[in-house]
Amino acid sequence: FFSMLIQTENTPNPNVIKFYPDSVVMEKGSADFKTAEQATRSPLVMRLFAIDGIAGVFLGKDYIAITKAEDKIWPRLKPLILGCLMDCFLSGVPAVAKTAKKTKPSYDMKDPIIKQIVAVLDAEIKPFVAGHGGHIEFHSFINGVVYVDLQGACAGCPAASLTLKGGVERTLRQHVPEVNEVREVMGF
């Protein structure tokens, strides 16, 4: 008989809760799934999306941030999610299939400004955002504007604009003088 402890943590986004299983979720990187159709490479996420009311799943190194639909309530969803996670982890269902390959960035890492922006994001901003159940990814740098993709708990969070302007933009401007503004990628 095996058992598993899964801890939960609320995030600033009331529609997202972080679930911490007592095992590694992703060996490297992260993965964000906004629809069940995107989950084909993740047996774990496919099972989570089978629960009525799941609107998004973000996989981090040691946690799973789950977004619920606005009209659903956590007291009804949490037991279903916990049961699903326990079943998956105890039966060895992989978070992401081994055949899945992560795409390479589409930006030029030889550009010194982009290299500096990505370095600041990786060293200072990503750990903070991950602590709140989210993820931030560099998208592009055009005419002084840094475009980023917010994932996990950050996507749709009421505090996301404050985080972008107050935290991300201020930090990037301190370290990279060429940065004038930070915007979220929305249908970019």
VMD Tcl script that draws the C-alpha trace (Angstrom):
set ca {
  {0.00 0.00 0.00}
  {1.44 3.33 -1.10}
  {0.28 6.75 -0.08}
  {1.09 10.21 -1.28}
  {0.92 13.63 0.28}
  {-0.27 16.46 -1.92}
  {-0.20 19.94 -0.43}
  {-2.13 22.89 -1.82}
  {-1.48 26.61 -1.84}
  {-3.74 29.47 -2.86}
  {-2.40 32.02 -5.34}
  {-3.23 35.71 -5.84}
  {-5.55 34.55 -8.62}
  {-8.70 33.19 -6.90}
  {-9.30 30.82 -9.82}
  {-5.91 29.09 -9.46}
  {-4.57 26.74 -6.79}
  {-1.09 25.22 -6.73}
  {-0.88 21.48 -5.95}
  {2.44 20.14 -4.63}
  {2.77 16.35 -4.96}
  {5.67 14.85 -3.03}
  {7.49 14.04 -6.27}
  {8.96 15.88 -9.25}
  {6.38 17.00 -11.81}
  {8.70 18.20 -14.61}
  {12.39 17.27 -14.79}
  {13.13 20.30 -16.99}
  {11.20 23.39 -17.96}
  {7.48 23.85 -17.63}
  {4.34 23.31 -19.69}
  {1.15 25.35 -19.96}
  {-2.14 23.87 -21.18}
  {-5.08 26.20 -21.76}
  {-7.32 23.61 -23.43}
  {-7.86 19.87 -23.38}
  {-6.84 19.75 -27.04}
  {-3.36 21.01 -26.12}
  {-2.98 18.22 -23.56}
  {-2.43 15.35 -25.99}
  {1.27 15.17 -25.05}
  {0.43 14.98 -21.34}
  {-1.47 11.94 -20.01}
  {-1.68 13.61 -16.59}
  {-3.18 16.82 -17.95}
  {-5.60 14.91 -20.20}
  {-6.99 13.24 -17.07}
  {-7.23 16.57 -15.24}
  {-9.14 18.17 -18.13}
  {-11.62 15.28 -17.92}
  {-12.81 16.86 -14.65}
  {-15.67 19.25 -15.37}
  {-14.61 22.75 -14.47}
  {-10.87 22.61 -15.21}
  {-9.96 25.59 -17.40}
  {-6.15 25.35 -17.46}
  {-3.19 23.40 -16.14}
  {0.38 24.61 -15.69}
  {3.15 22.12 -14.85}
  {6.18 23.42 -12.98}
  {9.16 21.55 -11.57}
  {7.50 20.61 -8.28}
  {3.92 21.83 -8.60}
  {0.81 21.85 -10.74}
  {-1.17 25.10 -10.95}
  {-4.77 24.40 -11.86}
  {-7.19 27.04 -13.11}
  {-10.89 26.48 -12.53}
  {-13.77 27.83 -14.58}
  {-15.34 31.00 -13.12}
  {-18.64 29.25 -12.40}
  {-17.08 26.34 -10.44}
  {-16.14 26.25 -6.76}
  {-12.98 24.85 -5.19}
  {-14.68 22.77 -2.46}
  {-16.22 20.60 -5.19}
  {-13.18 20.49 -7.47}
  {-10.33 19.95 -4.98}
  {-11.30 16.38 -3.97}
  {-11.64 15.36 -7.63}
  {-8.29 16.94 -8.51}
  {-6.52 15.39 -5.52}
  {-7.93 11.95 -6.40}
  {-6.83 12.31 -10.01}
  {-3.32 13.45 -9.04}
  {-2.90 10.60 -6.55}
  {-4.07 8.03 -9.10}
  {-1.74 9.40 -11.77}
  {1.38 9.73 -9.63}
  {0.93 6.40 -7.85}
  {0.30 4.55 -11.11}
  {3.28 6.17 -12.87}
  {1.30 8.17 -15.44}
  {3.83 10.65 -16.89}
  {3.23 14.39 -16.60}
  {4.47 14.83 -20.17}
  {5.21 12.06 -22.68}
  {8.93 11.46 -23.22}
  {8.53 11.97 -26.96}
  {7.40 15.57 -26.47}
  {10.08 18.02 -27.55}
  {10.22 21.59 -26.36}
  {10.48 24.12 -29.16}
  {13.50 26.36 -29.35}
  {13.04 30.08 -28.77}
  {12.09 32.06 -31.86}
  {14.17 35.08 -30.88}
  {17.85 35.81 -31.52}
  {19.93 35.09 -28.39}
  {22.93 36.69 -30.13}
  {21.33 40.12 -29.72}
  {22.99 41.55 -26.57}
  {19.86 43.40 -25.42}
  {17.65 40.32 -25.77}
  {20.30 38.23 -24.03}
  {20.33 40.69 -21.13}
  {16.49 40.81 -20.94}
  {16.24 37.01 -20.87}
  {18.98 36.81 -18.22}
  {17.12 39.23 -15.93}
  {13.84 37.40 -16.50}
  {15.47 34.04 -15.68}
  {17.43 35.21 -12.62}
  {15.09 37.67 -10.94}
  {11.57 37.56 -12.29}
  {10.79 33.91 -13.05}
  {11.47 32.72 -9.47}
  {9.10 35.37 -8.07}
  {6.36 34.58 -10.60}
  {6.79 30.81 -10.01}
  {6.27 31.41 -6.29}
  {2.77 32.60 -7.15}
  {1.98 29.59 -9.37}
  {2.77 31.24 -12.66}
  {5.37 31.44 -15.35}
  {6.63 34.27 -17.55}
  {8.26 33.72 -20.92}
  {10.06 36.24 -23.11}
  {8.35 36.67 -26.48}
  {10.00 39.60 -28.25}
  {11.62 43.03 -27.98}
  {10.39 45.66 -30.44}
  {11.10 49.41 -30.34}
  {11.84 49.48 -26.61}
  {8.86 47.28 -25.69}
  {9.37 43.83 -24.15}
  {6.53 41.42 -24.93}
  {6.04 38.54 -22.50}
  {3.70 35.57 -22.25}
  {2.13 35.03 -18.82}
  {1.21 31.43 -18.03}
  {-0.22 29.41 -15.17}
  {-1.75 31.41 -12.32}
  {-0.61 34.68 -13.91}
  {-2.79 34.26 -16.98}
  {-6.03 36.02 -16.19}
  {-4.97 37.01 -12.68}
  {-6.49 40.27 -11.47}
  {-3.03 41.36 -10.24}
  {-1.23 40.54 -13.52}
  {-1.15 44.14 -14.78}
  {0.29 45.29 -11.43}
  {2.92 42.55 -11.62}
  {3.83 43.53 -15.19}
  {4.06 47.28 -14.61}
  {5.15 47.37 -10.98}
  {7.50 44.43 -10.88}
  {8.59 43.15 -14.26}
  {8.83 46.49 -16.06}
  {10.57 48.25 -13.17}
  {13.11 45.43 -12.76}
  {13.87 45.21 -16.48}
  {14.23 49.00 -16.80}
  {16.70 49.02 -13.89}
  {18.91 46.41 -15.56}
  {18.37 47.12 -19.27}
  {18.18 50.84 -20.12}
  {16.88 50.11 -23.63}
  {13.60 48.80 -22.13}
  {10.84 51.43 -22.04}
  {7.80 49.24 -21.41}
  {6.62 45.66 -20.84}
  {3.41 44.31 -22.36}
  {1.69 40.97 -22.26}
  {1.38 39.14 -25.57}
  {-2.30 38.89 -26.44}
  {-2.94 37.67 -29.93}
  {0.40 39.22 -30.93}
}
mol new
graphics top color blue
foreach p $ca { graphics top sphere $p radius 0.5 }
foreach p [lrange $ca 0 end-1] q [lrange $ca 1 end] { graphics top cylinder $p $q radius 0.2 }
display resetview
